[in-house]
């Protein structure tokens, strides 16, 4: 998942919203760790479940990474309270458990779903670009 995240980071730029979904333990935070490595932001990258959101500044003049976790959020009003839209244009924003909650933040977004294969360490990753930003972006080339 970390290597996949690093490859994904090469496609990301300021203003991108990435919505991660999948069961507990699927590798969402590990994917974000790879994105952070690829974007060269300050870490450490840990699950933001209890702090809800963290900002990781760039170490190389790139966009900061906003890493949020919507698992504990109760709905749209609590998402609004995070003010993710305030930094959306200048950051790469990645939201774990954001499906059904954060899609309204941007017309363009990348939806990434991670599944675990039964009894195996293997993961199945499905990435789907939504909006004009992703129309010509080769997200299918991220596979190993």
One Martini backbone bead per residue (centre of mass of N, CA, C, O) as a GRO file, in nm:
protein
  144
    1UNK     BB    1   0.057   0.064  -0.019
    2UNK     BB    2   0.296   0.255  -0.009
    3UNK     BB    3   0.378   0.232  -0.310
    4UNK     BB    4   0.110   0.326  -0.423
    5UNK     BB    5   0.115   0.606  -0.288
    6UNK     BB    6   0.373   0.707  -0.428
    7UNK     BB    7   0.256   0.689  -0.714
    8UNK     BB    8   0.015   0.874  -0.664
    9UNK     BB    9   0.172   1.135  -0.587
   10UNK     BB   10   0.269   1.195  -0.886
   11UNK     BB   11  -0.046   1.295  -0.957
   12UNK     BB   12  -0.049   1.507  -0.742
   13UNK     BB   13  -0.209   1.822  -0.646
   14UNK     BB   14  -0.313   2.104  -0.585
   15UNK     BB   15  -0.666   2.045  -0.506
   16UNK     BB   16  -0.673   1.758  -0.423
   17UNK     BB   17  -0.913   1.491  -0.374
   18UNK     BB   18  -0.906   1.212  -0.145
   19UNK     BB   19  -1.110   0.916  -0.117
   20UNK     BB   20  -1.122   0.681   0.143
   21UNK     BB   21  -1.196   0.324   0.138
   22UNK     BB   22  -1.266   0.068   0.377
   23UNK     BB   23  -1.182  -0.150   0.586
   24UNK     BB   24  -1.054  -0.237   0.858
   25UNK     BB   25  -0.714  -0.282   0.779
   26UNK     BB   26  -0.663  -0.220   0.462
   27UNK     BB   27  -0.456   0.061   0.428
   28UNK     BB   28  -0.506   0.371   0.439
   29UNK     BB   29  -0.268   0.486   0.608
   30UNK     BB   30  -0.045   0.355   0.439
   31UNK     BB   31  -0.114   0.508   0.184
   32UNK     BB   32  -0.059   0.790   0.307
   33UNK     BB   33   0.238   0.740   0.363
   34UNK     BB   34   0.311   0.720   0.061
   35UNK     BB   35   0.214   0.998  -0.020
   36UNK     BB   36   0.402   1.153   0.171
   37UNK     BB   37   0.665   1.053   0.049
   38UNK     BB   38   0.606   1.160  -0.241
   39UNK     BB   39   0.556   1.469  -0.136
   40UNK     BB   40   0.745   1.555   0.091
   41UNK     BB   41   0.650   1.542   0.400
   42UNK     BB   42   0.587   1.594   0.717
   43UNK     BB   43   0.604   1.398   0.998
   44UNK     BB   44   0.417   1.170   1.105
   45UNK     BB   45   0.202   0.914   0.981
   46UNK     BB   46  -0.114   0.896   1.128
   47UNK     BB   47  -0.395   0.830   1.261
   48UNK     BB   48  -0.670   1.080   1.281
   49UNK     BB   49  -0.916   0.983   1.456
   50UNK     BB   50  -0.885   1.181   1.722
   51UNK     BB   51  -0.798   1.460   1.557
   52UNK     BB   52  -0.912   1.419   1.242
   53UNK     BB   53  -0.672   1.643   1.164
   54UNK     BB   54  -0.380   1.697   0.948
   55UNK     BB   55  -0.085   1.892   0.883
   56UNK     BB   56   0.165   1.853   0.616
   57UNK     BB   57   0.436   1.994   0.536
   58UNK     BB   58   0.651   2.080   0.309
   59UNK     BB   59   1.005   2.001   0.211
   60UNK     BB   60   0.977   2.119  -0.129
   61UNK     BB   61   0.749   2.337  -0.225
   62UNK     BB   62   0.496   2.193  -0.193
   63UNK     BB   63   0.220   2.062  -0.101
   64UNK     BB   64   0.029   2.006   0.142
   65UNK     BB   65  -0.095   1.767   0.377
   66UNK     BB   66  -0.428   1.662   0.427
   67UNK     BB   67  -0.527   1.455   0.706
   68UNK     BB   68  -0.830   1.274   0.730
   69UNK     BB   69  -1.099   1.153   0.960
   70UNK     BB   70  -1.450   1.041   0.936
   71UNK     BB   71  -1.534   0.814   1.138
   72UNK     BB   72  -1.644   1.016   1.390
   73UNK     BB   73  -1.846   1.142   1.210
   74UNK     BB   74  -2.202   1.244   1.189
   75UNK     BB   75  -2.172   1.459   0.943
   76UNK     BB   76  -2.185   1.744   0.756
   77UNK     BB   77  -2.142   1.947   0.991
   78UNK     BB   78  -1.870   1.822   1.089
   79UNK     BB   79  -1.724   1.868   0.824
   80UNK     BB   80  -1.755   2.175   0.820
   81UNK     BB   81  -1.589   2.223   1.089
   82UNK     BB   82  -1.303   2.152   0.950
   83UNK     BB   83  -1.239   2.331   0.692
   84UNK     BB   84  -1.130   2.188   0.424
   85UNK     BB   85  -1.199   2.415   0.208
   86UNK     BB   86  -0.980   2.630   0.297
   87UNK     BB   87  -0.723   2.426   0.183
   88UNK     BB   88  -0.780   2.280  -0.090
   89UNK     BB   89  -0.625   2.450  -0.318
   90UNK     BB   90  -0.318   2.416  -0.162
   91UNK     BB   91  -0.384   2.107  -0.124
   92UNK     BB   92  -0.362   1.776  -0.026
   93UNK     BB   93  -0.659   1.583   0.023
   94UNK     BB   94  -0.711   1.325   0.271
   95UNK     BB   95  -0.994   1.094   0.327
   96UNK     BB   96  -1.091   0.895   0.562
   97UNK     BB   97  -1.407   0.781   0.555
   98UNK     BB   98  -1.553   0.989   0.323
   99UNK     BB   99  -1.779   0.838   0.223
  100UNK     BB  100  -2.069   1.044   0.199
  101UNK     BB  101  -1.924   1.340   0.306
  102UNK     BB  102  -1.693   1.492   0.085
  103UNK     BB  103  -1.788   1.532  -0.215
  104UNK     BB  104  -1.881   1.847  -0.185
  105UNK     BB  105  -1.590   1.988  -0.189
  106UNK     BB  106  -1.558   1.863  -0.494
  107UNK     BB  107  -1.583   1.799  -0.827
  108UNK     BB  108  -1.301   1.687  -0.789
  109UNK     BB  109  -1.198   1.335  -0.754
  110UNK     BB  110  -1.049   1.064  -0.569
  111UNK     BB  111  -1.150   0.728  -0.554
  112UNK     BB  112  -1.048   0.495  -0.293
  113UNK     BB  113  -1.061   0.140  -0.279
  114UNK     BB  114  -1.009  -0.102  -0.015
  115UNK     BB  115  -0.931  -0.452  -0.019
  116UNK     BB  116  -0.935  -0.761   0.135
  117UNK     BB  117  -0.816  -1.064   0.122
  118UNK     BB  118  -0.884  -1.357   0.232
  119UNK     BB  119  -0.624  -1.447   0.436
  120UNK     BB  120  -0.455  -1.193   0.325
  121UNK     BB  121  -0.222  -0.932   0.226
  122UNK     BB  122  -0.383  -0.864   0.000
  123UNK     BB  123  -0.488  -0.607  -0.232
  124UNK     BB  124  -0.772  -0.417  -0.350
  125UNK     BB  125  -0.761  -0.152  -0.589
  126UNK     BB  126  -0.991   0.123  -0.644
  127UNK     BB  127  -0.982   0.376  -0.895
  128UNK     BB  128  -1.175   0.694  -0.921
  129UNK     BB  129  -1.240   0.946  -1.134
  130UNK     BB  130  -1.378   1.278  -1.074
  131UNK     BB  131  -1.389   1.473  -1.322
  132UNK     BB  132  -1.187   1.665  -1.524
  133UNK     BB  133  -0.910   1.623  -1.380
  134UNK     BB  134  -0.934   1.285  -1.439
  135UNK     BB  135  -0.985   1.222  -1.746
  136UNK     BB  136  -0.643   1.215  -1.831
  137UNK     BB  137  -0.561   1.033  -1.593
  138UNK     BB  138  -0.340   0.749  -1.528
  139UNK     BB  139  -0.462   0.548  -1.285
  140UNK     BB  140  -0.413   0.256  -1.416
  141UNK     BB  141  -0.079   0.280  -1.376
  142UNK     BB  142  -0.048   0.203  -1.055
  143UNK     BB  143   0.004  -0.067  -1.090
  144UNK     BB  144   0.251  -0.314  -1.059
   0.00000   0.00000   0.00000
